[in-house]
Amino acid sequence: MTYRQKLPPSLDSIDSVGIWARDIAQTERPELASDAERMARALVSAAIRRTGQSEYIGTRIEVSDDSLRIEVHDPGGCDYTGGFETAELSSATTSFGASIDRNGHRAWVILRRRREARHGRGE
């Protein structure tokens, strides 16, 4: 299933996308709800810097059997100030990435269910 949303480049959009992502995850993959909220907030926060007042930020969440893919698209170009955000994304995701093309900047993360570590022989 895929969910989509468009947001204005305002600080209120950070809270809005966080609630939206948490609600979707709570329904679809409850164990990922906290990380989904945190990652959506981080991606939109970065996108706001690249988006003009008359433009919009597109968000998408794709749900699969064991993961959530959160993607944010904005009309801006490259932003080299994202060191903290990159560290934030890498701390909770299976994978993440970003690309730039003539339509703007796209960033995404994939969150997967964490598997419990097993210790001992033969487990």
ZAVEX-891082 format. One record per residue: residue in one letter; x, y, z of N, C-alpha, C in turn. Coordinates in pm, 1 decimal. Layout:
BEGIN
rest a	nx X	ny Y	nz Z	cax X	cay Y	caz Z	cx X	cy Y	cz Z
...
//
This chain:
BEGIN
rest m	nx 84.5	ny -116.6	nz 0.0	cax 0.0	cay 0.0	caz 0.0	cx 89.9	cy 124.1	cz 0.0
rest t	nx 45.6	ny 229.4	nz -66.9	cax 121.5	cay 353.6	caz -73.6	cx 34.6	cy 469.1	cz -26.0
rest y	nx 91.4	ny 552.2	nz 59.1	cax 26.0	cay 672.5	caz 110.5	cx 103.0	cy 792.8	cz 58.7
rest r	nx 30.9	ny 899.8	nz 22.4	cax 94.3	cay 1021.4	caz -29.8	cx 36.3	cy 1143.8	cz 38.9
rest q	nx 120.7	ny 1247.6	nz 44.3	cax 79.0	cay 1373.0	caz 105.2	cx 164.8	cy 1485.3	cz 48.0
rest k	nx 107.3	ny 1604.0	nz 31.7	cax 183.1	cay 1723.5	caz -7.8	cx 177.5	cy 1822.0	cz 106.3
rest l	nx 291.2	ny 1886.9	nz 130.1	cax 302.9	cay 1979.6	caz 242.5	cx 362.6	cy 2112.0	cz 199.1
rest p	nx 320.5	ny 2221.5	nz 261.4	cax 387.6	cay 2349.4	caz 237.2	cx 520.6	cy 2351.0	cz 313.2
rest p	nx 613.8	ny 2434.6	nz 272.0	cax 744.2	cay 2440.5	caz 339.5	cx 739.4	cy 2525.4	cz 467.6
rest s	nx 664.8	ny 2478.7	nz 566.4	cax 653.4	cay 2551.9	caz 693.1	cx 693.3	cy 2461.2	cz 808.7
rest l	nx 726.4	ny 2522.2	nz 919.8	cax 764.5	cay 2443.2	caz 1036.9	cx 650.0	cy 2355.3	cz 1085.7
rest d	nx 526.3	ny 2398.1	nz 1066.0	cax 410.7	cay 2315.5	caz 1104.0	cx 409.4	cy 2183.1	cz 1028.7
rest s	nx 466.5	ny 2181.2	nz 909.9	cax 469.7	cay 2058.2	caz 830.1	cx 554.7	cy 1949.7	cz 894.9
rest i	nx 652.5	ny 1989.1	nz 974.4	cax 736.2	cay 1890.0	caz 1043.2	cx 651.0	cy 1810.2	cz 1141.9
rest d	nx 571.1	ny 1879.7	nz 1222.2	cax 482.0	cay 1810.3	caz 1316.2	cx 377.0	cy 1728.7	cz 1242.2
rest s	nx 320.4	ny 1788.5	nz 1137.6	cax 215.7	cay 1722.3	caz 1060.4	cx 263.8	cy 1590.8	cz 999.7
rest v	nx 381.5	ny 1593.6	nz 936.3	cax 432.0	cay 1470.4	caz 873.9	cx 470.9	cy 1367.6	cz 979.4
rest g	nx 517.2	ny 1411.9	nz 1094.3	cax 550.5	cay 1318.2	caz 1201.5	cx 428.7	cy 1241.9	cz 1250.5
rest i	nx 319.4	ny 1314.1	nz 1272.0	cax 194.6	cay 1251.4	caz 1316.2	cx 141.6	cy 1157.9	cz 1207.5
rest w	nx 144.6	ny 1205.1	nz 1082.8	cax 97.4	cay 1126.0	caz 968.8	cx 175.2	cy 994.6	cz 957.8
rest a	nx 307.7	ny 1002.6	nz 963.4	cax 391.8	cay 882.6	caz 951.7	cx 369.5	cy 787.8	cz 1069.2
rest r	nx 358.8	ny 841.3	nz 1189.5	cax 335.1	cay 757.2	caz 1306.8	cx 200.7	cy 685.8	cz 1294.9
rest d	nx 97.3	ny 757.8	nz 1252.0	cax -35.2	cay 697.0	caz 1238.1	cx -34.8	cy 583.3	cz 1135.9
rest i	nx 30.0	ny 605.0	nz 1022.8	cax 38.2	cay 498.8	caz 921.4	cx 113.8	cy 379.5	cz 976.7
rest a	nx 229.0	ny 405.2	nz 1035.7	cax 309.1	cay 295.2	caz 1089.7	cx 235.2	cy 223.2	cz 1202.0
rest q	nx 165.7	ny 297.2	nz 1286.2	cax 92.7	cay 235.4	caz 1396.7	cx -11.5	cy 136.9	cz 1343.6
rest t	nx -70.3	ny 168.6	nz 1230.3	cax -169.2	cay 80.7	caz 1167.5	cx -104.0	cy -35.3	cz 1093.3
rest e	nx 1.3	ny -6.3	nz 1019.2	cax 61.5	cay -104.8	caz 928.9	cx 176.5	cy -184.4	cz 990.8
rest r	nx 265.7	ny -118.8	nz 1060.7	cax 385.4	cay -180.3	caz 1120.4	cx 411.6	cy -113.7	cz 1255.5
rest p	nx 334.5	ny -149.2	nz 1359.4	cax 341.1	cay -78.9	caz 1488.2	cx 480.3	cy -71.7	cz 1550.5
rest e	nx 561.9	ny -173.9	nz 1527.0	cax 696.0	cay -174.2	caz 1586.3	cx 787.5	cy -68.6	cz 1524.0
rest l	nx 746.1	ny -9.8	nz 1411.4	cax 826.9	cay 90.6	caz 1343.0	cx 772.5	cy 233.0	cz 1362.3
rest a	nx 667.9	ny 250.0	nz 1440.3	cax 599.1	cay 379.1	caz 1451.0	cx 689.5	cy 491.7	cz 1499.7
rest s	nx 765.6	ny 469.3	nz 1602.5	cax 852.5	cay 574.3	caz 1656.7	cx 959.9	cy 615.5	cz 1555.9
rest d	nx 1024.7	ny 516.2	nz 1494.8	cax 1127.7	cay 546.8	caz 1394.7	cx 1067.8	cy 613.6	cz 1272.0
rest a	nx 948.1	ny 572.1	nz 1231.3	cax 883.6	cay 633.5	caz 1114.8	cx 858.2	cy 782.1	cz 1140.5
rest e	nx 809.2	ny 813.6	nz 1257.8	cax 785.8	cay 954.6	caz 1291.3	cx 915.8	cy 1033.6	cz 1288.5
rest r	nx 1018.4	ny 979.9	nz 1350.5	cax 1147.9	cay 1049.2	caz 1359.1	cx 1210.3	cy 1069.0	cz 1221.3
rest m	nx 1204.3	ny 966.9	nz 1136.1	cax 1264.3	cay 977.5	caz 1003.4	cx 1186.3	cy 1073.2	cz 913.8
rest a	nx 1054.4	ny 1068.0	nz 918.6	cax 973.1	cay 1159.2	caz 837.6	cx 1000.4	cy 1304.0	cz 877.8
rest r	nx 1009.1	ny 1329.2	nz 1007.0	cax 1039.2	cay 1464.3	caz 1055.1	cx 1175.9	cy 1512.1	cz 1004.3
rest a	nx 1275.8	ny 1426.1	nz 1010.9	cax 1410.8	cay 1463.9	caz 968.0	cx 1414.3	cy 1493.5	cz 817.8
rest l	nx 1347.8	ny 1411.1	nz 738.7	cax 1347.8	cay 1431.4	caz 593.8	cx 1274.5	cy 1560.4	cz 554.7
rest v	nx 1161.4	ny 1586.8	nz 615.9	cax 1086.3	cay 1708.6	caz 583.2	cx 1158.0	cy 1831.6	cz 634.9
rest s	nx 1220.2	ny 1822.5	nz 749.6	cax 1297.0	cay 1935.0	caz 802.4	cx 1403.9	cy 1978.9	cz 703.5
rest a	nx 1474.8	ny 1883.2	nz 646.1	cax 1577.3	cay 1915.1	caz 546.4	cx 1514.4	cy 1970.1	cz 419.1
rest a	nx 1401.0	ny 1915.2	nz 378.2	cax 1334.9	cay 1958.2	caz 254.1	cx 1285.2	cy 2102.1	cz 263.0
rest i	nx 1246.2	ny 2145.7	nz 379.6	cax 1195.7	cay 2282.3	caz 396.6	cx 1300.9	cy 2384.3	cz 353.5
rest r	nx 1427.4	ny 2358.3	nz 383.5	cax 1535.6	cay 2451.8	caz 347.0	cx 1549.6	cy 2467.8	cz 196.4
rest r	nx 1508.6	ny 2366.3	nz 121.4	cax 1526.6	cay 2368.0	caz -24.1	cx 1400.6	cy 2407.9	cz -99.9
rest t	nx 1294.0	ny 2439.1	nz -30.2	cax 1164.8	cay 2460.6	caz -93.7	cx 1119.5	cy 2605.8	cz -80.4
rest g	nx 1084.5	ny 2666.7	nz -191.6	cax 1034.8	cay 2804.0	caz -192.4	cx 893.6	cy 2812.6	cz -135.6
rest q	nx 853.9	ny 2931.2	nz -94.3	cax 724.0	cay 2951.2	caz -30.4	cx 604.8	cy 2912.5	cz -118.0
rest s	nx 616.0	ny 2923.0	nz -248.0	cax 503.8	cay 2890.1	caz -336.0	cx 511.9	cy 2746.2	cz -387.7
rest e	nx 604.9	ny 2666.9	nz -334.4	cax 625.0	cay 2528.6	caz -377.9	cx 578.8	cy 2431.8	cz -269.0
rest y	nx 577.3	ny 2303.3	nz -302.6	cax 533.2	cay 2201.4	caz -206.8	cx 634.3	cy 2088.7	cz -193.8
rest i	nx 625.5	ny 2020.9	nz -80.9	cax 706.6	cay 1903.0	caz -50.9	cx 615.2	cy 1781.8	cz -66.1
rest g	nx 657.2	ny 1684.7	nz -144.6	cax 580.0	cay 1561.4	caz -160.4	cx 634.3	cy 1454.1	cz -68.3
rest t	nx 545.0	ny 1383.0	nz -0.8	cax 586.6	cay 1273.3	caz 85.8	cx 513.4	cy 1146.5	cz 43.6
rest r	nx 580.5	ny 1034.6	nz 61.7	cax 521.9	cay 905.8	caz 26.0	cx 570.3	cy 800.7	cz 124.7
rest i	nx 480.4	ny 715.9	nz 167.0	cax 515.8	cay 600.9	caz 250.4	cx 463.6	cy 476.4	cz 180.1
rest e	nx 554.7	ny 384.3	nz 151.9	cax 519.1	cay 255.8	caz 91.2	cx 533.5	cy 147.4	cz 197.8
rest v	nx 431.7	ny 65.5	nz 208.4	cax 429.8	cay -42.0	caz 307.1	cx 449.9	cy -174.2	cz 235.1
rest s	nx 544.4	ny -254.1	nz 283.8	cax 563.4	cay -389.2	caz 230.5	cx 546.0	cy -488.9	cz 344.6
rest d	nx 571.1	ny -615.1	nz 317.1	cax 550.5	cay -718.9	caz 418.3	cx 629.9	cy -696.2	cz 546.4
rest d	nx 751.6	ny -643.7	nz 533.5	cax 835.8	cay -629.3	caz 652.4	cx 900.7	cy -491.9	cz 666.8
rest s	nx 855.0	ny -393.3	nz 588.2	cax 923.2	cay -264.1	caz 594.7	cx 831.9	cy -147.4	cz 560.2
rest l	nx 883.3	ny -29.4	nz 588.9	cax 824.1	cay 96.2	caz 545.4	cx 931.6	cy 171.8	cz 468.6
rest r	nx 894.3	ny 228.0	nz 356.0	cax 984.8	cay 313.9	caz 280.0	cx 925.1	cy 453.6	cz 283.3
rest i	nx 998.7	ny 546.7	nz 339.9	cax 953.8	cay 685.0	caz 351.5	cx 1035.6	cy 767.8	cz 254.2
rest e	nx 967.0	ny 840.9	nz 167.8	cax 1034.8	cay 921.7	caz 66.6	cx 982.0	cy 1064.0	cz 70.8
rest v	nx 1072.9	ny 1159.1	nz 55.8	cax 1036.5	cay 1301.0	caz 52.5	cx 1098.8	cy 1362.3	cz -71.7
rest h	nx 1016.5	ny 1433.8	nz -148.1	cax 1062.6	cay 1499.8	caz -269.7	cx 1037.2	cy 1649.0	cz -256.9
rest d	nx 1139.0	ny 1728.8	nz -286.6	cax 1122.5	cay 1873.6	caz -287.7	cx 1181.4	cy 1928.7	cz -416.5
rest p	nx 1140.7	ny 2049.9	nz -455.3	cax 1184.6	cay 2105.0	caz -583.4	cx 1325.5	cy 2162.6	cz -581.9
rest g	nx 1391.3	ny 2161.4	nz -468.0	cax 1523.1	cay 2223.0	caz -456.6	cx 1635.9	cy 2137.0	cz -509.5
rest g	nx 1754.4	ny 2190.7	nz -498.6	cax 1874.2	cay 2120.5	caz -542.9	cx 1949.3	cy 2061.0	cz -425.9
rest c	nx 2077.1	ny 2048.7	nz -443.3	cax 2163.7	cay 1987.7	caz -343.2	cx 2177.7	cy 2077.1	cz -220.8
rest d	nx 2183.2	ny 2014.1	nz -104.7	cax 2197.9	cay 2084.6	caz 22.0	cx 2309.8	cy 2014.6	cz 99.1
rest y	nx 2420.1	ny 2082.1	nz 117.6	cax 2535.4	cay 2018.7	caz 181.5	cx 2538.9	cy 2036.3	cz 332.5
rest t	nx 2430.8	ny 2085.4	nz 392.2	cax 2430.2	cay 2109.6	caz 536.3	cx 2369.8	cy 1994.8	cz 615.3
rest g	nx 2348.8	ny 1879.5	nz 555.6	cax 2274.8	cay 1771.0	caz 618.8	cx 2356.2	cy 1670.8	cz 696.3
rest g	nx 2471.7	ny 1705.0	nz 749.2	cax 2553.4	cay 1609.2	caz 822.1	cx 2482.1	cy 1545.9	cz 939.0
rest f	nx 2418.1	ny 1627.5	nz 1023.2	cax 2345.5	cay 1575.1	caz 1138.4	cx 2229.0	cy 1488.1	cz 1092.4
rest e	nx 2156.4	ny 1535.2	nz 989.7	cax 2042.2	cay 1459.5	caz 941.2	cx 2084.6	cy 1325.7	cz 882.6
rest t	nx 2196.7	ny 1322.8	nz 812.7	cax 2246.5	cay 1196.6	caz 758.3	cx 2280.0	cy 1099.6	cz 871.0
rest a	nx 2341.6	ny 1148.1	nz 976.1	cax 2372.2	cay 1062.9	caz 1091.5	cx 2243.8	cy 1012.3	cz 1155.9
rest e	nx 2145.1	ny 1098.3	nz 1166.5	cax 2015.0	cay 1060.7	caz 1222.8	cx 1950.3	cy 950.5	cz 1139.4
rest l	nx 1952.2	ny 966.0	nz 1007.4	cax 1891.6	cay 867.2	caz 919.2	cx 1963.2	cy 733.0	cz 927.6
rest s	nx 2093.8	ny 736.1	nz 930.1	cax 2169.7	cay 610.9	caz 930.0	cx 2156.7	cy 535.5	cz 1061.7
rest s	nx 2118.9	ny 603.2	nz 1169.3	cax 2110.9	cay 538.2	caz 1299.7	cx 1991.5	cy 444.4	cz 1313.5
rest a	nx 1887.2	ny 462.1	nz 1233.2	cax 1765.3	cay 384.1	caz 1253.7	cx 1717.2	cy 310.1	cz 1130.0
rest t	nx 1789.0	ny 320.5	nz 1019.3	cax 1736.0	cay 265.7	caz 895.4	cx 1814.8	cy 145.0	cz 847.1
rest t	nx 1750.4	ny 67.3	nz 762.9	cax 1819.9	cay -40.8	caz 693.7	cx 1902.7	cy 18.3	cz 581.8
rest s	nx 1843.8	ny 114.5	nz 510.5	cax 1916.5	cay 185.4	caz 406.4	cx 1851.3	cy 321.1	cz 383.7
rest f	nx 1927.9	ny 410.8	nz 325.6	cax 1876.9	cay 543.5	caz 294.3	cx 1954.8	cy 597.2	cz 176.3
rest g	nx 1899.4	ny 698.5	nz 112.0	cax 1968.0	cay 755.8	caz -1.8	cx 1903.6	cy 885.7	cz -44.5
rest a	nx 1966.4	ny 948.8	nz -141.3	cax 1915.9	cay 1074.1	caz -195.7	cx 1961.0	cy 1086.4	cz -340.3
rest s	nx 1884.1	ny 1159.6	nz -418.3	cax 1921.0	cay 1185.8	caz -556.7	cx 1868.0	cy 1322.6	cz -597.5
rest i	nx 1929.3	ny 1376.6	nz -702.5	cax 1887.0	cay 1504.9	caz -756.6	cx 1869.1	cy 1487.3	cz -906.4
rest d	nx 1758.8	ny 1540.7	nz -958.2	cax 1738.4	cay 1543.1	caz -1102.0	cx 1670.3	cy 1674.6	cz -1138.1
rest r	nx 1624.4	ny 1687.0	nz -1260.4	cax 1566.2	cay 1814.4	caz -1304.2	cx 1438.3	cy 1848.8	cz -1229.0
rest n	nx 1378.1	ny 1752.9	nz -1160.4	cax 1255.8	cay 1776.7	caz -1083.7	cx 1281.3	cy 1811.5	cz -938.2
rest g	nx 1406.8	ny 1806.3	nz -895.2	cax 1438.4	cay 1842.4	caz -757.3	cx 1515.1	cy 1736.1	cz -682.3
rest h	nx 1502.7	ny 1740.0	nz -552.7	cax 1575.8	cay 1653.6	caz -460.6	cx 1481.4	cy 1548.6	cz -403.1
rest r	nx 1528.8	ny 1425.2	nz -397.2	cax 1450.7	cay 1314.1	caz -343.2	cx 1537.1	cy 1242.1	cz -240.1
rest a	nx 1481.5	ny 1221.2	nz -121.0	cax 1551.6	cay 1146.9	caz -16.5	cx 1457.9	cy 1038.5	cz 36.3
rest w	nx 1514.0	ny 924.6	nz 75.5	cax 1432.6	cay 813.8	caz 122.1	cx 1504.6	cy 732.0	cz 228.2
rest v	nx 1425.6	ny 662.6	nz 308.4	cax 1477.0	cay 568.2	caz 407.4	cx 1391.8	cy 441.8	cz 401.7
rest i	nx 1451.5	ny 331.5	nz 438.2	cax 1377.8	cay 206.3	caz 453.2	cx 1393.7	cy 160.5	cz 597.7
rest l	nx 1281.6	ny 141.4	nz 662.5	cax 1278.7	cay 91.3	caz 799.9	cx 1229.3	cy -52.3	cz 796.2
rest r	nx 1301.4	ny -139.0	nz 864.0	cax 1260.3	cay -280.0	caz 870.1	cx 1243.1	cy -322.0	cz 1015.1
rest r	nx 1163.0	ny -420.8	nz 1029.8	cax 1142.6	cay -484.8	caz 1158.5	cx 1277.8	cy -534.6	cz 1209.8
rest r	nx 1308.3	ny -503.7	nz 1331.9	cax 1435.3	cay -550.9	caz 1389.7	cx 1419.7	cy -695.1	cz 1434.2
rest r	nx 1518.3	ny -772.2	nz 1400.0	cax 1517.4	cay -912.5	caz 1442.9	cx 1595.9	cy -922.6	cz 1573.0
rest e	nx 1543.9	ny -1003.5	nz 1661.8	cax 1612.9	cay -1018.9	caz 1789.5	cx 1739.7	cy -1099.8	cz 1770.5
rest a	nx 1846.0	ny -1056.0	nz 1836.8	cax 1972.5	cay -1127.2	caz 1828.9	cx 1963.5	cy -1255.1	cz 1910.1
rest r	nx 2021.6	ny -1357.8	nz 1856.8	cax 2024.9	cay -1485.1	caz 1929.0	cx 2168.4	cy -1517.5	cz 1964.1
rest h	nx 2186.4	ny -1563.1	nz 2083.1	cax 2321.1	cay -1597.3	caz 2130.4	cx 2326.8	cy -1744.9	cz 2165.8
rest g	nx 2441.0	ny -1800.2	nz 2149.4	cax 2456.3	cay -1940.8	caz 2184.3	cx 2473.5	cy -2026.4	cz 2059.6
rest r	nx 2496.5	ny -2151.5	nz 2079.7	cax 2519.5	cay -2243.0	caz 1968.5	cx 2388.9	cy -2303.1	cz 1919.2
rest g	nx 2385.4	ny -2322.0	nz 1790.3	cax 2273.0	cay -2392.6	caz 1730.4	cx 2142.1	cy -2316.8	cz 1728.6
rest e	nx 2144.8	ny -2189.1	nz 1760.9	cax 2019.2	cay -2113.6	caz 1760.7	cx 2003.3	cy -2037.7	cz 1633.0
//
